[in-house]
Amino acid sequence: MPSSSEAVRPKPKHGVVNAMSVDVEDYFHAAALHAAAPRERWASLESRVENNTRRTLDLFEEAGVKATFFILGCVAAQFPGLVRAIADGGHEIASHGYRHFRVREQTPTEFSLDVLQTRHLLEDVSGKPVIGYRAANFSIDQTTWWAFDVLADAGYRYSSSINPVPHDHYGCPSAPRVPFRPGGSGIVELPLTTLEIAGRRFHASGGGYFRLLPYPFFNCVLRYINNHENQPAHFYFHPWEIDPGQPRLDVKGRSKFRHYVNLSLMEKKLRRLLRDFAWARTDQVYAQQVFSNASGGRCPEWNA
């Protein structure tokens, strides 16, 4: 359980406080590069995750922002000093699983061992409690709903594993757009931010779409969500997205475009985003939902 200072939602600089999160993985961990970088090749590829994550920490320090870092267990095992630097900076340490397996690529037993191993590793290295989890590629959906029960049994308090939009690689478009409790699992799901227009949902939470689309679009959308829906935005990105000098792997078509589009623009756009909105850790922004009991009425219950 976080200390009282960690669980208190900070005062906004202006407007609604939004949740900033980082998925700490190397460029070759990305699903779009899997064909060129299968797991058996990872040890032979140049690692850039430590330097990129430390650059991310510097950006947050300059902006006065605290964030949540969903860290792969294999990264934590290789770079324990990086995990400690994140924790020492006042950021939340959370789990991204051990080796970036989608949930459906594991049995429930394998998934349970994975999330337990990663939580214990991150807690041992950082000295901080780990209560949050994000599935690789937002891979909890109707077919893997059992994962919420496993996460609750493994000691997690919240998940941020659903992007409630239609997508060819992930998505649970029927799920709520706001925090909810997945049935009787005892855990809270904090879905990524979407914009809904005329019954259709659109990505509004960062990642490749933030690199692809003009900054004014995201600025307008997030202000609409803050000011008209009175909801915090839940934003995410990866450290490799601020690294235009990363090695170019041999991938084609849509995968190549998704991974490499506008890498050179990302850091400048991110600086503007950090300046234009108020940001905090996920566990702080959603403290009322995460730390209230199921009968507290903070989140609706919903089952796939």
N, C-alpha and C positions, 0 to 999 in steps of 0.2 A: 504494500500500500504506500503510495507516495506520501511525503510529508505534507503538512498543511500548506506550506508555501508553494509546493509543486502543484497542488490540486486547485489553487485559487486562480480563477480566470483573471488575467490582468486588465487594467483599465485601457480602453482603446485610446490611441493617439487621436483618432477621429473616426466616427462611424462605428461599424460593427468590427469586432476582432475576428480575423479569418485564421484558418488552420494551415500552416505551412509544413510540408513534409518532403523528405528526400528518400528515395529508394537507393540505398548504397550498394551498388553493383558495378562491376567493370563493364566496359563496352562490349566485350565478347560474351558476357552473360545474357545480353539482350536477346529476346526471342526472335527478332528480325534477322539476327546474324547466326542463328542456330545451324543452318545448313553449312555455313563456312567455318563455324566454330563449335563443333560438338564437344561435349564435356571431356572426352578423351584428349582433346587438343588444348584445353585450357592451360595446363601447366607449361606448355611451350610458347604461349603467347605473351607479349609484353604487357605487364600489368601497369595500369595508370590510375587505378582507383584511389590510392592513397593521396597522390598529389592533387587529383581533381576534387576529392572530398575536403582536403585542407584548404583549397581555394574557395570552395563553397563555404566553409567555416569563416574564412576571411570576409566574404561578401556579407554574411549574416552579421558578423561583428561590426563592420562598417555601418550597416543599416540599423543596428540595435535590435535585431530580430532573433528570437529563440524559436526553434523548430523541432520537429520529430524526425528522427533518422531511423528508417526501417532497414536494418542491416542484415545482409546475408551472413550466415554462420561461417561459411568458408572464408569470407573477407575478414571477419573478426578473428578467426584462428590464425590467419596469415599476418594481420596487422593489428595486434591488440593495443598498441600505442595509439592508433587512430581512434579506436573505440573510447579509450580513456580521454583523449582530447575532446571528443564530442561531448562526453559526459561532463568533463571539467568546464566546458563552455556553457553549461546550464541547459543543454538540449536534452530532449527525451530520447532514451534508447529504446527501440522497439525491434521486433523480429520480422524478418523477410523470408524465414525458412533457411535451410542450410545451403542447398546447391541449386536454387532456382527451379525446382520442379513445380510444374503446374499441379494443382491438387488432384486432378483426374489421372495423373501419371503415377499416383501412389495408391496403395490400399489404405484403408483406415488404420491398420496397424503401423504401416510404414510412415504414414502422415503423423501419427501420434508420436512415434519415436523422433521424427524430424523436428517437430515443433517443441518437444520437450528438450531435446539436445540443444537446440538453438537458444531457447530461453535461458537454460542453465549456463551455457557458455557466455552469453552476453551479460548475465548478472554477475558471474564470477569475474569477468574481465573489467566491467565498468563499476562494480560495487553498487549498482542501482537496480531497483525492481523493474522488471519488464512485464508490462501488462497489455501491450498492443501488438497486433500481428497484421501483416499485409501479405496476402497470397501472391505468388509470382503471377504476373499477367492477369491480376484480378480474377483468378480462376475458380472462385466459389460461385456456383450457379445452381440451377434447379437440380442438376445431376449430382452435385457434391454438397448438398445441404447438410449432410451428416458431419461435415467438417466443423460446424459451429459447436456441436456437442463435444467433439474431440478437443477443440481449443479451450472450452470452458473447463473440461476435466484436467487440461494441462496447466491451468492457472492463469489464463489470459482473461482480462476484463473486457476488452473490446477488439474488434476486427475492423479493418478498413480494406475489404477485399472485393467489394462489389462496385462496378461501374455500371449504373443502371441505364445503359444505352444499348442499342443494337450494334454489333461489331462482328467481324468475321473471326476474330481470335478470342474474344471474351464478351462479357456482357450479360446482364440479367435485366432486360428492359421493363419487366413488369414489377420490379422491386420498388419500394418507396424511394423518393429522392432525398428524404431526410432520415436522421437516425431512427433505427427501429430495433426491436428485439426479435430475433429469429425463433419464434415459437418458445418452447420451454427450455432452451439451451442455457439460459442464464448469462448470455454474453450480449453485448450491444454491437450492432453493425453500424459503422459510420461511412455511408457510401460517398463516392466522389461526386463532385458538383456537376450538375447538368442544368441546361436551360430548356424549358418546355414551352413550345409554341404550337398552338392549335393541335394539341395532343401528340406532337412529335418531340422527341428529346434529342438534344445535341450536346456534344462534349463541351465542358466549360471548366475543366479541372487541371489543365496543364499538359505536360508531356509533349508528344510530337505535335499536337494541335496548337500548342502555344508557340512552338517554333514556326509552324507553317503559316498561321494566320496573322494579320497585322495586329500590332499591339493595341491600337485604338479599339479594335473589336473586343478584345478581352477586357480592356478597361471598362467599356460600356456594359458588357455582360455582368462583370463582377459587381459593378455599382448597382445595376438593376437588382441583382440577387440580394445585395446588402440592404438597399434602400426601399425596394418595393416588396420583396418577399420577406424582408427582415430576417434573413438567414446568413450565417457565415459561409463563405466559400471554403472549399476543402481542396487545396492545390498541391500538386506534386511534380517533381522532376527528378532526373538522375544526374549524378556528378559528371558522367561522360558527355552530357548534353552541353556543357560549357567548355568542351575540349575539341575544337575544330582540327587540331593537329593529330588526332588519334589515327592509328593505322587504318587503311581502307581495306576491308576484307572483300573477298570475291563473292558478292551476292548480287542478284539481278532484280530488275523490275520493282514491284511494289515494296519488297523488303529493303532494297537499297534506298529507295526514296524515303521510306518511313524513318530509317535510322539516320541518314546523313543530311536530310533537308535542313537548311538554315542553321547549321551548328555555329557558324561564324556570327550569327545575330543573337544567339541565346543569352550570352552574358549581359549585353547591353539592355535587352528587353527585361531580363530578370532584375537588374538594378532599378529600372523604372517601376517594376511591379512592387519591389520591396519598399520603394519610396512613396508610392501612391496609395498604398493600403496599409492597414494595421494587421500585424501577423503575430501569432503565438504558437506554442506547442499544441499538438492535437489533444493531449490529455487535459490541457488547461481550457481550450476553447469549448470542449464538450464535457467538462467536468460534471455538470449537473446530470447528464445522461449516463456517463460512465460510472460515477460513484454513487448513484441512487440505486435503491433496490428495485426489484421488478415491480413491486406494488406502488412505487413512487409516482407512476403516471408520467414520467418524463419522456418516454418513448412508446409509440404504438407497438403492438405485437403483430408480426406478419410472418407467414409461412409460404414458401414457394409452392 
